[in-house]
């Protein structure tokens, strides 16, 4: 390589020339050309450059930076460092740069703030008019694409309502008012399959994530051979001797999502114990009907008929009803989905709206698992609601009753005993973007020091497999029979554990107070449903067992946690 046209020297600089007098401005480049090497050094960065004169003699003792590949000493293993909006994992030279989990979660929350199923109106008309049926006041039915409401109730007659102008028209003893056009598919529940739906798919043949016909949410899908290979989600490891029928291994809420094109969509479901009703979403909006399944071991067929629904949800084109719809079915413990079916021209495909699929993993006790509460369905759980409000593609509810940082549920487990195994299994199916650990009232009675030690042990254990994944450690829910004083002891110990972990260098763990906020506890008071006393909002937010949150409490919890987690996201 040729050098610039200015004085040159060879050999040791201090044996050839004492100085290059310049003048130099500091913007020049010093070229050094030892055999087989070529170094370019900015003059301005050399200690030998003083007041416009380059003193070559000083170069003999000055450290000249150069690459390891050029035969010089240096850093053979450089490392990329994460910054705003990006995280770095792995070791050089096999490092991976990825979008920061804070950015992904913040982006999702921004979108969900203006459009999620909890704030959008429900689709109406999923219950069709039936002759000889007793309707309560306020009931809404559909017929031939039209919607009708009765203000006083009664028993329907022999002729279905068809008018679109007159109000108060009598049908039997029911007076119906026309309120608009049907927006929902009609939902029916039967114990027999519709033989006209000839295209059928068994879900146990489509269990791989991001492939097949179904997107599974809530855990890792597993088939139940004893239940006709019905599919349910596994969220927790199995205690010795347990199985899915005990509800211990099955996720609190399993969700099945598919992109359907056709007129009639049927899914076969089996029940093997007491189960919640089944909420259904179509194109991101709940239906105004929640299918109820008897608590009898049996199989049922639930059909969504789009014949008189708009071909585009929320649009104005009606008629055949054939269109493409994103359908999500939510089931509870003791339920499994066996198959999907449609007419010969209908199709199912994998939803492609999650190109960067991920989930949030929640570790908790019965408050997380919705045990002992008064929910109408599993979609009312505070973490499932939270996923809707935050726009999370998935959330796993790994709550087990009786557990805590120290407390062992069913005599064997605490958080440490199952959490890492459960997260590792789910992470292999879908990457975990954040981990939430709910503080438990089950640890009340333990010393603060013991709780802090157990919490730090858990955090460090998780960091061995998830070194950079954000962890949100929450406080403890008070109210009802759980006194604020008792909850505060546990919550303060968790706060101290998080502070200890942060002091060790962990910058991705955060404490989320529940009962020790400056504004007061999330739920205050000693009353509860069935025993109100006016001492606080626990009269409404704590259920009749005086411990677990009511349906209203779960909604409050989802809104509260959204606010607290967003406050972290906006600063990272």
Buried (B, 14 or more C-beta within 10 A) or exposed (E): EEEEEEEEEEEEBBEEBEEBEBEBEEEBEBBBBEEEEEBEBEBEEBEBBEEEEBBBBBBEEEEEEBEEEEEEEEEEEEEBEBEEEEBBBEEEEEBEEBBBBBBBBBBBBEEBBEEBBBEBEBBBBBBBBEEEBEBEEEBBBBBBBBBBBBEEBBEBBEEBBEEEEEEEBEBBBBBBBBEEBBBBBBBBBEEEBBEEBEBEBBBBEBBEBEEBBBBBBBBBBBBBEEBBBBBBBBBBBEBEEBEBBBBBBBBBBBBBBBBBBBBBBBBBBBBBBBBBBBBBBBBBBBBBBBBEBEEEEEBBBBBBBBBBBBBEBEEEEBEEBBBBBBBBBBBBBBBBBBBBBBBEEBEBEBBEEBEEBBBBBBBBBBBBBBBBBBBEBBBBBBBBBBBBBBBBBBBBBBBBBBBBBBBBBEEEBBBBBBBBEBBEBBBEBBBBBBBBBBBBBBBBEBEBEEBBBBBBBBBEBBBEEBEBBBBBBBBBBBBBBBBBEBBBBBBBBBBBBBBBBBEEEBEBBBBBBBBBBEEEBBBBBBBBBEBBEEEBBBBBBBBBBBBBBBBBBBBBBBBBBBEBBBEBBEEB
